[in-house]
Amino acid sequence: MAEIITGLAFYLFAAATIASALMVVTSRNAVHSVLFLILAFFSASALFVLRGAEFVAMILVIVYVGAVAVLFLFVVMMLHVGENRLFQGVKRFGVVGVLVGLAVLAELVLVVTTRAFRPENPAPATNPQPEGVNVTEALGQILYTDYFLLFQMSGLVLLVAMIGAITLTLRSRDGVKRQSIPQQIERSRQEAVALRKVESGKGIG
């Protein structure tokens, strides 16, 4: 009974992941695309839980849903990406996109069928988990030793993406006041402070 429930849950979350991923690329509203992306992340984390990788599922929810997807949502809302602007290059690059998608699909099908119809192929080598070490500790040891450089590079990529998002949204608009710290520092006392002599019983006019 437990295996049946697990199998049904797997197919349910897998279908939700595929459907939400398709809606990300086909939705005509950029904000709706980001919301479907968040749903795809949640469904993928549920699949990781079914596979016994609770730590990876937790990281997927905390990092991608709690930070990256929310950042994308705010950036899309601040940039005011319209429908015309979003789909202006679809007709121009639609054929190339379809060809690239078919090539990626063919590669995935080739990998799956090769593994399925050739069971004599050796399974990929995996490092056994040491005794007395939980999944989180083992993952941390590998991540901060063997893949430390790649981990730091991914952090730099996220930093560049954050700076790019701030640069895209940081633009001057008419009627919007913006703080200038150097201009505030350079102001003199006479410019910053005004003394008013108020008579007794009267306010400032």
C-alpha positions in Angstrom: 0.0 0.0 0.0 2.8 2.4 0.9 4.5 1.7 -2.5 1.3 2.5 -4.3 0.9 5.8 -2.5 4.5 6.7 -3.1 4.2 5.9 -6.8 1.0 8.0 -7.1 2.7 10.9 -5.3 5.7 10.6 -7.6 3.5 10.8 -10.8 1.4 13.6 -9.3 4.4 15.8 -8.4 6.2 14.9 -11.7 3.2 15.9 -13.7 2.9 19.1 -11.7 6.5 19.9 -12.3 6.3 19.4 -16.1 3.0 21.3 -16.4 4.3 24.3 -14.4 7.5 24.3 -16.4 5.6 24.4 -19.6 3.5 27.3 -18.2 6.6 29.2 -17.3 7.7 29.4 -21.0 4.2 29.7 -22.5 2.5 32.1 -20.2 1.9 35.6 -21.7 2.3 37.3 -18.4 5.8 37.5 -16.9 4.5 37.6 -13.3 2.4 34.5 -13.9 5.6 32.8 -15.3 7.5 33.5 -12.1 4.6 32.1 -10.0 4.5 28.9 -12.1 8.3 28.8 -11.6 7.8 28.8 -7.8 5.2 26.0 -8.2 7.8 24.0 -10.3 10.4 24.4 -7.5 7.9 23.2 -4.9 7.0 20.2 -7.0 10.7 19.3 -7.6 11.4 19.6 -3.8 8.6 17.1 -3.2 10.2 14.7 -5.7 13.5 15.0 -3.7 11.6 14.2 -0.5 10.2 11.1 -2.1 13.8 10.1 -3.1 15.0 10.5 0.5 17.0 13.7 -0.1 15.3 15.9 2.4 18.2 18.3 2.7 18.3 19.0 -1.0 14.5 19.6 -1.0 14.8 22.0 1.9 17.6 23.9 0.2 15.6 24.1 -3.0 12.7 25.7 -1.2 14.8 28.1 1.0 17.2 29.2 -1.7 15.3 29.1 -5.0 11.7 29.8 -3.7 12.6 32.0 -0.8 15.3 34.1 -2.6 15.8 33.6 -6.3 12.1 33.3 -7.4 11.0 36.1 -5.1 13.8 38.3 -6.5 12.8 37.5 -10.1 9.2 38.4 -9.2 10.1 41.8 -7.7 12.4 42.5 -10.7 9.7 41.6 -13.2 7.2 43.8 -11.4 9.6 46.7 -11.1 10.7 46.5 -14.7 7.1 46.5 -15.9 7.8 43.9 -18.7 4.8 44.2 -21.0 3.4 41.5 -23.3 4.7 43.2 -26.5 8.1 43.6 -25.1 8.2 40.1 -23.8 7.2 38.4 -27.1 8.8 40.8 -29.5 11.6 38.3 -30.4 9.4 35.2 -30.6 8.7 35.4 -34.3 12.3 36.3 -35.1 13.9 33.5 -33.1 11.0 31.0 -32.8 12.4 28.6 -35.4 15.8 28.6 -33.7 14.2 28.0 -30.3 12.2 25.1 -31.6 15.3 23.5 -33.2 17.3 23.8 -30.0 14.4 22.4 -28.0 14.1 19.4 -30.3 17.9 18.8 -30.1 17.8 18.8 -26.3 14.7 16.5 -26.3 16.5 14.1 -28.7 19.5 14.0 -26.4 17.4 13.2 -23.3 15.5 10.5 -25.2 18.9 9.0 -26.4 20.3 9.0 -22.8 17.2 7.4 -21.4 16.8 4.7 -24.1 20.5 3.9 -24.0 20.4 3.2 -20.3 17.1 1.3 -20.5 17.8 -1.0 -23.5 21.5 -1.6 -22.6 21.5 -3.0 -19.0 25.0 -4.3 -19.5 26.3 -0.8 -19.2 28.0 -0.2 -15.9 26.2 2.1 -13.5 27.9 5.4 -12.7 30.3 5.2 -9.9 29.0 6.8 -6.6 30.9 7.4 -3.4 29.3 5.4 -0.5 28.2 7.4 2.4 30.5 7.0 5.4 29.2 5.4 8.5 28.2 7.7 11.3 27.8 10.7 9.0 24.4 12.0 8.0 23.5 13.3 4.5 23.9 16.9 5.4 27.4 16.5 6.9 28.5 14.3 3.9 27.2 16.8 1.4 28.9 19.7 3.3 32.2 17.8 3.3 32.1 17.2 -0.5 30.8 20.7 -1.3 33.4 22.6 0.7 36.4 20.4 -0.3 36.1 18.9 -3.7 33.8 21.5 -5.2 34.8 24.6 -3.2 36.0 26.6 -6.2 32.7 25.9 -8.1 30.7 26.8 -5.1 32.5 30.2 -4.8 32.0 30.8 -8.6 28.3 30.2 -8.3 28.2 32.8 -5.5 29.9 35.3 -7.8 27.4 34.5 -10.6 24.5 35.3 -8.2 26.3 38.5 -7.1 26.7 39.6 -10.7 23.0 38.8 -11.3 21.9 40.8 -8.3 24.0 43.8 -9.4 22.6 43.6 -12.8 19.0 43.6 -11.5 19.7 46.6 -9.3 21.4 48.4 -12.3 18.4 47.7 -14.5 15.9 49.1 -12.0 18.0 52.1 -10.9 17.0 54.8 -13.3 15.9 58.4 -12.9 12.2 59.2 -13.2 10.4 62.5 -13.4 8.7 63.4 -10.2 10.5 60.8 -8.1 12.9 62.1 -5.4 16.1 60.1 -5.0 18.7 60.3 -2.2 22.2 61.6 -3.1 24.6 61.0 -0.2 27.6 63.0 -1.7 25.3 66.0 -2.2 24.0 65.7 1.4 27.5 65.6 2.8 28.6 68.6 0.8 25.8 70.8 2.1 26.8 73.6 4.4 25.1 74.5 7.7 23.4 77.5 6.2 21.8 75.3 3.4 20.7 72.6 5.8 19.4 74.6 8.8 17.0 77.5 8.7 16.4 79.5 12.0 12.9 80.9 12.4 11.9 83.4 15.1 8.5 82.5 16.3 6.5 85.0 18.3 4.7 83.8 21.4 1.3 82.4 20.6 1.8 82.1 16.9 3.0 79.3 14.7 5.2 79.2 11.6 3.5 80.8 8.6 
